[in-house]
Amino acid sequence: MRQGIHPDYGPVVFRDRAANHAFLTRSTMTSDKTIEWEDGHTYPVVDVEISDVSHPFYTGTARVLDTAGRVERFERRYGKRS
């Protein structure tokens, strides 16, 4: 790789404020805000709106729409096209 053209890659804490959950990983993202992590070191923190802890798909609270029932209800209400 060429030197000097890539962003710094280092430890960053991502914090899901809605679920009160945070995790430490490596990323090229930066932030002015910092947080003291469990290991006693201070890392930049990036607040996210949604993560695997609060996303409906991963938590099992996702709703499945009944599209077949909606089509049948529409056909009953307005009749089938011929």
C-alpha positions as CSV (number, residue, x, y, z in Angstrom):
1,M,0.0,0.0,0.0
2,R,1.1,3.5,-0.7
3,Q,2.0,5.5,2.4
4,G,0.2,8.7,3.5
5,I,-3.1,8.2,1.5
6,H,-5.1,6.0,3.8
7,P,-7.0,7.2,6.9
8,D,-5.8,6.1,10.3
9,Y,-7.2,2.7,11.4
10,G,-7.6,2.4,15.2
11,P,-9.8,1.5,18.1
12,V,-13.2,3.2,18.3
13,V,-16.1,2.7,20.6
14,F,-19.5,2.6,18.9
15,R,-22.4,3.5,21.3
16,D,-26.1,2.7,20.6
17,R,-27.7,5.3,22.8
18,A,-31.2,3.9,22.3
19,A,-30.3,0.5,23.7
20,N,-27.6,1.7,26.1
21,H,-25.1,-0.6,24.5
22,A,-21.5,0.0,23.4
23,F,-18.8,-2.1,21.8
24,L,-15.1,-1.5,21.0
25,T,-13.8,-2.3,17.6
26,R,-11.4,-0.9,15.0
27,S,-12.4,1.6,12.4
28,T,-11.3,4.6,10.4
29,M,-14.1,6.8,11.8
30,T,-13.0,9.6,14.1
31,S,-14.8,11.7,16.7
32,D,-14.1,14.6,19.0
33,K,-15.9,12.9,21.9
34,T,-14.1,10.3,24.0
35,I,-15.1,7.7,26.5
36,E,-13.2,5.7,29.1
37,W,-13.6,2.1,28.3
38,E,-13.6,-0.9,30.7
39,D,-9.9,-1.5,30.3
40,G,-9.1,2.0,31.6
41,H,-8.0,3.5,28.3
42,T,-9.7,6.4,26.6
43,Y,-11.1,5.9,23.1
44,P,-13.0,8.1,20.6
45,V,-16.8,7.3,20.7
46,V,-19.2,7.4,17.8
47,D,-22.9,7.5,18.6
48,V,-25.1,5.4,16.3
49,E,-28.9,5.4,16.1
50,I,-29.3,1.6,15.7
51,S,-27.2,-1.5,16.2
52,D,-27.6,-5.2,16.3
53,V,-28.9,-4.8,19.9
54,S,-31.8,-2.5,18.9
55,H,-32.6,-3.4,15.3
56,P,-35.9,-5.2,14.9
57,F,-34.5,-7.8,12.5
58,Y,-31.9,-9.0,15.1
59,T,-34.1,-8.6,18.1
60,G,-36.9,-10.7,16.6
61,T,-39.5,-8.0,16.8
62,A,-39.7,-7.4,13.1
63,R,-43.2,-7.5,11.6
64,V,-44.0,-9.5,8.6
65,L,-46.6,-7.9,6.3
66,D,-49.3,-10.2,5.0
67,T,-49.2,-9.1,1.4
68,A,-51.3,-12.1,0.2
69,G,-54.1,-11.2,2.6
70,R,-54.0,-7.6,1.5
71,V,-54.3,-8.5,-2.2
72,E,-57.3,-10.8,-1.4
73,R,-59.0,-8.1,0.6
74,F,-58.5,-5.6,-2.3
75,E,-60.0,-8.1,-4.8
76,R,-63.0,-8.8,-2.5
77,R,-63.5,-5.1,-2.0
78,Y,-63.1,-3.9,-5.6
79,G,-63.5,-7.1,-7.6
80,K,-61.0,-8.9,-9.8
81,R,-60.0,-7.4,-13.1
82,S,-60.9,-9.5,-16.1
